[in-house]
Amino acid sequence: MSEAPESDSETGVSTTEQQTEEREVGLRVDHVTKIFQEPDGSDVVAVDDVSFDIYDGEFIVLVGPSGCGKTTTLRMIAGLEEPTEGRIVIGGRDVSGQEPRERDVAMVFQNYALYPHKTVRENMAFPLQIRKYPKDEIESSVRETAELLDIPELLDRHPADLSGGQQQRVALGRAIIRDPTVFLFDEPLSNLDAKLRIQMRTELNKLHDRVGKTSVYVTHDQAEAMTLSDRVAVMNDGEIQQIDPPQTVYAEPANRFVAGFIGEPPMNFFDVSLERRGDEHVVVSDFFELALPDALVEPLGDRAGDRLEFGVRPEDFFDTSLVDEPIAAHRSFDAYVKVVEPMGPHKDLAVSPPDATDDESREFTARVSNESVVRSGDVITLGVELEQAHLFDRKTGENLVR
């Protein structure tokens, strides 16, 4: 009888399975912590025991608020910061103690970092020149990369003569021409105007499809995170809160932080108690009572009587006056309309409980069809798509129905 493969005590994954996985992993961040020391001698934990794998050719986006640790994580991958603990593995090679130039990574910065006195051709050629590539090979690579980025007509210009979008393409070209194992992007679109950011997101998607390199992208912009990534890693307070495909992060947030951070407008949260009434479980606030569908009840276990947070995205409300069939009372409630914002195909409503119209802390957002004739000062009956709702533990923030 053959021996069973050894098992990793932490993950429960067999050694054989891990070896198979190792061959597929392009980048591993392994229990990495970064502690900075303040001038007064106190310690600040910027990144706290972060671990994740990125597979060959995968595009991962690190997203989170300012100070969450995403840029520090990227800089440790690049070799610009040294981990206090843990290791960085690229292509199966532990590079934790190596200089940036030894890691086979290319980084695209927020400020483009182009040499102003060099032409586009010279900027793009520079990474190959310092590696002493033959001149004809350099010229061929520059021309090929310029064609890839649709900028061959810019090769003889200087950065000062280029628009922000053109400078960003040149910065991308200088990274691509190195043909690294891993691309690193540090908020590369943040200096562009809104229209150009959308255009460049599309271009980056196309570029990744063509180049197919393992990529890590840092941003605070959730639209970039959701549209660019194969998987999104949401960070807060130096920790990974969730790492999943974009739609999973949106539809099945791991906790209250992720639920509130991902989504625009953000998810609404209501303090509720969970009550058992016969065969039904009902969430009760001070102005609504809603009966939960079975899909939400089953994961809850024995939580009847607990105080929880009830989460509903703005788009999961609807104006019941636009629905032909009657909406049961346990699926709807009344709300006072304070502000109506027409948004083209829909309207965003700032609403509050009818008896708390002057309490700004009680306001929440509902997104309804543009066909709704609601006006400021009206009382609207809002239906709730309860199958899409969430319940969170008030102490831990854990999503109890994920």
C-alpha positions in Angstrom: 0.0 0.0 0.0 1.4 3.4 -0.9 1.9 6.0 1.8 -0.6 8.9 2.1 1.0 12.2 1.3 1.9 14.4 4.2 -0.5 17.2 5.1 0.2 20.8 5.9 -1.0 21.3 9.5 -2.3 24.8 8.8 -4.0 24.4 5.5 -4.9 20.8 5.4 -3.5 20.6 1.8 -1.4 17.6 1.1 2.3 18.0 0.2 1.6 16.5 -3.2 -1.2 19.0 -3.8 1.0 21.9 -2.6 3.8 20.8 -5.0 1.3 20.8 -7.9 0.1 24.3 -6.8 3.7 25.6 -6.5 4.2 25.0 -10.2 1.2 27.2 -11.0 1.9 30.1 -8.6 3.6 33.1 -10.1 3.8 35.1 -6.9 3.4 34.1 -3.3 3.1 36.6 -0.4 3.8 34.3 2.6 2.8 35.5 6.1 4.3 39.0 5.5 4.3 41.6 8.2 5.7 45.1 8.0 6.3 47.2 11.1 7.5 50.8 10.9 9.0 52.6 13.9 7.7 56.1 14.7 10.1 58.9 15.8 8.9 58.4 19.4 9.9 54.8 19.2 6.4 53.3 19.0 5.7 50.6 16.4 3.1 50.9 13.6 2.0 47.7 12.0 1.4 48.6 8.4 0.9 45.1 7.1 -0.2 42.3 9.5 0.5 38.7 8.5 -0.7 38.9 5.0 -0.7 35.8 2.8 -2.0 35.2 -0.8 -1.0 33.4 -4.0 -1.2 34.8 -7.5 -1.2 32.3 -10.3 0.8 32.6 -13.5 -0.9 35.2 -15.8 -3.4 36.3 -13.1 -4.3 40.0 -12.6 -4.9 40.8 -8.9 -6.0 44.2 -7.6 -5.3 45.3 -4.0 -7.9 47.8 -3.0 -8.8 49.6 0.2 -8.8 53.0 1.9 -5.7 55.1 2.4 -3.4 53.6 5.0 -4.8 50.1 4.7 -1.4 48.6 3.7 -1.9 48.0 0.0 1.0 50.2 -1.2 3.3 48.9 1.4 2.5 45.3 0.3 3.3 46.2 -3.3 6.6 47.9 -2.3 7.6 44.7 -0.4 6.9 42.7 -3.5 9.0 45.1 -5.5 11.9 45.1 -3.0 11.5 48.7 -2.1 10.6 47.8 1.5 11.9 44.8 3.4 9.4 42.6 5.3 9.7 42.6 9.1 8.5 39.0 8.9 7.5 36.6 6.2 8.8 36.1 2.6 8.1 37.0 -1.0 8.3 34.2 -3.5 8.4 34.9 -7.3 8.3 32.1 -9.8 9.1 29.6 -6.9 12.2 31.6 -5.9 12.4 33.3 -2.4 13.4 36.9 -3.3 12.8 38.4 0.2 16.4 39.5 0.7 17.1 40.5 -2.9 17.4 44.0 -4.5 14.6 45.2 -6.8 16.7 44.7 -9.9 17.2 41.0 -9.0 13.5 40.2 -8.7 12.5 40.2 -12.4 9.6 42.6 -11.7 8.6 45.8 -13.6 6.8 48.6 -11.8 4.5 51.3 -13.3 4.2 54.3 -10.9 1.5 56.9 -10.4 3.8 59.8 -11.6 5.0 57.8 -14.7 8.7 58.3 -13.7 9.9 59.2 -17.2 13.2 60.9 -17.9 12.3 64.3 -19.2 15.5 64.8 -21.2 15.0 61.5 -23.1 12.7 60.9 -26.0 10.0 58.3 -25.8 12.3 55.9 -27.8 15.1 56.5 -25.3 12.9 56.1 -22.3 11.6 52.8 -23.5 15.0 51.6 -24.6 16.7 52.5 -21.3 15.9 49.2 -19.4 17.5 47.2 -22.2 20.5 49.5 -22.5 21.5 49.1 -18.9 21.3 45.3 -19.5 23.6 45.8 -22.5 21.3 44.4 -25.1 22.5 44.7 -28.8 21.4 47.9 -30.4 19.4 46.2 -33.2 17.6 44.1 -30.6 16.8 47.2 -28.6 15.4 49.0 -31.6 13.3 46.0 -32.6 11.9 45.7 -29.1 11.1 49.4 -28.9 9.3 49.4 -32.2 7.4 46.2 -31.3 6.3 47.5 -27.9 5.3 50.9 -29.4 3.1 49.1 -31.9 1.5 47.1 -29.1 0.6 50.3 -27.3 -0.3 52.2 -30.5 2.3 54.9 -29.9 4.8 54.5 -32.8 4.3 58.1 -33.9 5.4 59.3 -30.4 8.9 57.7 -30.4 10.8 60.9 -31.2 8.9 63.2 -28.8 9.8 64.1 -25.2 7.5 63.6 -22.2 6.7 67.3 -21.9 5.1 67.1 -25.4 2.8 64.3 -24.4 -0.6 64.2 -22.8 -1.1 62.3 -19.5 -2.6 59.3 -21.2 0.3 59.2 -23.7 2.9 59.5 -20.8 1.2 56.6 -19.1 1.4 54.4 -22.3 5.1 55.2 -22.4 5.5 54.2 -18.8 3.7 50.9 -19.6 6.0 50.4 -22.6 9.1 50.8 -20.5 7.8 48.1 -18.2 6.6 45.8 -20.9 9.9 45.9 -22.9 11.7 44.3 -20.0 9.5 41.2 -20.3 9.4 40.7 -16.5 7.9 37.8 -14.6 5.6 40.1 -12.6 4.1 43.5 -13.4 3.4 45.9 -10.5 1.1 48.9 -10.8 1.0 51.6 -8.2 -2.2 53.6 -8.8 -1.1 54.3 -12.4 -4.3 56.0 -13.5 -4.9 58.3 -10.5 -3.4 61.4 -12.3 -5.7 61.1 -15.3 -9.1 62.7 -15.7 -12.3 60.6 -15.3 -12.9 60.0 -19.0 -9.3 59.0 -19.7 -9.2 56.7 -16.7 -12.1 54.8 -18.1 -10.4 54.6 -21.5 -7.1 53.5 -20.0 -8.9 50.8 -17.9 -10.1 49.3 -21.2 -6.6 49.5 -22.7 -5.1 47.8 -19.7 -7.6 45.0 -19.9 -6.7 44.5 -23.6 -3.0 44.7 -22.8 -3.2 42.1 -20.1 -5.1 39.8 -22.4 -2.3 40.1 -25.0 0.7 40.1 -22.7 -0.7 37.6 -20.1 1.8 38.4 -17.3 1.2 37.9 -13.6 0.2 41.4 -12.4 -0.5 43.2 -9.1 -2.3 46.5 -9.2 -2.9 48.8 -6.3 -5.7 51.3 -6.2 -8.2 53.0 -3.9 -10.7 53.2 -6.8 -13.2 50.3 -6.5 -14.3 50.8 -10.2 -10.7 50.0 -11.3 -10.6 47.0 -8.9 -13.9 45.6 -10.2 -13.2 46.1 -13.9 -9.5 45.2 -14.2 -9.1 42.2 -11.9 -9.3 38.4 -12.1 -9.5 38.6 -8.3 -9.9 41.5 -5.9 -8.0 41.6 -2.5 -9.8 44.0 -0.2 -7.5 45.3 2.5 -8.1 47.2 5.8 -5.9 47.9 8.8 -3.0 46.0 7.2 -5.0 42.8 6.7 -6.7 41.0 3.8 -10.4 41.1 4.4 -11.4 39.1 1.4 -9.8 37.9 -1.9 -12.2 36.6 -4.5 -13.4 37.3 -8.1 -15.0 40.8 -8.3 -18.6 39.6 -8.6 -18.1 37.3 -5.5 -16.7 40.2 -3.5 -19.8 42.3 -4.5 -22.5 39.7 -4.1 -21.0 37.7 -1.1 -18.9 40.1 1.0 -17.1 38.4 3.8 -17.8 41.0 6.4 -19.3 44.4 7.1 -16.2 46.3 6.0 -16.1 44.7 2.5 -19.9 45.1 2.2 -19.6 48.8 3.0 -16.5 49.5 0.9 -17.4 47.7 -2.3 -20.4 49.2 -4.1 -21.4 52.7 -5.1 -23.5 54.0 -3.5 -22.4 51.9 -0.5 -24.6 49.2 1.2 -27.1 50.5 3.8 -26.9 49.0 7.3 -29.7 48.8 9.8 -29.6 47.7 13.5 -32.1 44.9 13.9 -33.1 42.1 16.2 -33.8 38.6 14.8 -37.1 37.1 16.0 -38.7 33.7 15.5 -42.4 34.0 14.8 -43.9 30.6 14.1 -42.2 29.2 11.0 -40.7 32.6 10.1 -37.6 34.5 11.0 -38.2 38.2 11.1 -35.7 41.1 11.2 -37.1 43.9 13.3 -35.9 47.5 13.4 -37.6 50.5 14.9 -39.4 51.2 11.7 -39.7 48.0 9.7 -40.3 44.2 10.1 -39.2 42.0 7.3 -39.6 38.2 7.0 -36.4 36.5 5.8 -36.4 34.0 2.9 -35.2 30.5 3.6 -31.9 31.2 1.8 -31.0 33.7 4.5 -32.4 31.7 7.4 -30.6 28.4 6.8 -27.0 29.7 7.3 -28.0 31.6 10.5 -28.3 28.7 12.9 -29.7 29.5 16.3 -29.4 33.3 16.3 -33.0 34.1 17.2 -33.0 36.9 19.8 -29.6 38.3 18.7 -29.0 41.9 17.7 -27.5 42.0 14.2 -26.9 44.4 11.3 -29.1 44.1 8.3 -27.4 45.1 5.0 -29.3 46.1 1.8 -27.7 47.6 -1.3 -29.4 50.7 -2.7 -30.2 48.8 -5.9 -32.0 46.1 -4.0 -34.9 48.4 -3.1 -37.7 49.1 -5.5 -40.7 51.4 -5.7 -43.7 49.1 -5.1 -46.0 51.4 -7.0 -44.3 50.2 -10.2 -45.0 46.5 -9.6 -48.2 45.0 -10.9 -48.7 42.3 -8.2 -49.2 43.3 -4.6 -46.1 43.3 -2.4 -46.5 41.5 1.0 -46.2 43.7 4.0 -43.3 41.7 5.3 -41.3 42.6 2.1 -41.8 46.3 2.2 -41.9 49.4 4.4 -42.5 53.2 4.2 -39.8 55.8 4.0 -39.7 59.6 3.8 -38.0 61.0 0.6 -35.6 63.8 1.4 -33.7 64.1 -1.9 -34.2 62.8 -5.4 -31.2 62.5 -7.7 -32.1 61.7 -11.3 -29.2 59.5 -12.7 -30.5 58.7 -16.2 -31.8 55.1 -16.1 -32.5 55.3 -12.4 -33.0 57.7 -9.5 -31.1 57.7 -6.2 -33.2 58.6 -3.2 -31.9 59.9 0.1 -34.6 58.6 2.5 -35.2 58.2 6.2 -37.7 56.6 8.6 -40.9 58.7 8.4 -40.5 59.7 12.1 -36.8 60.7 11.8 -36.8 63.2 8.9 -34.5 65.6 10.8 -32.0 62.9 11.9 -29.2 62.8 9.3 -27.7 59.7 11.0 -30.8 57.8 10.0 -30.6 58.5 6.3 -30.0 55.7 3.8 -30.0 55.4 0.0 -32.5 53.7 -2.3 -32.0 53.3 -6.1 -35.3 53.1 -8.0 -36.4 53.0 -11.6 -36.4 56.3 -13.5 -40.1 55.6 -14.1 -40.8 56.3 -10.4 -42.6 59.7 -10.1 -41.5 60.2 -6.5 -40.6 63.7 -5.3 -38.9 65.2 -2.3 -41.3 65.2 0.7 -43.2 62.1 -0.4 -43.6 59.0 1.6 -42.7 56.0 -0.6 -43.3 52.3 0.0 -40.0 50.6 -0.7 -39.9 46.9 -1.6 -36.8 44.9 -0.6 -35.2 42.1 -2.7 -34.7 40.1 0.5 -32.8 37.3 -1.3 -30.0 39.7 -1.9 -29.8 41.1 1.7 -27.1 40.3 4.2 -26.9 39.9 8.0 -23.7 40.7 9.9 -22.6 39.9 13.5 -22.4 43.3 15.3 -19.3 42.4 17.2 -17.1 40.6 14.6 -18.6 42.1 11.4 -18.8 38.6 9.9 -21.3 38.1 7.2 -23.6 35.4 8.6 -25.4 34.4 5.4 -22.4 34.4 3.0 
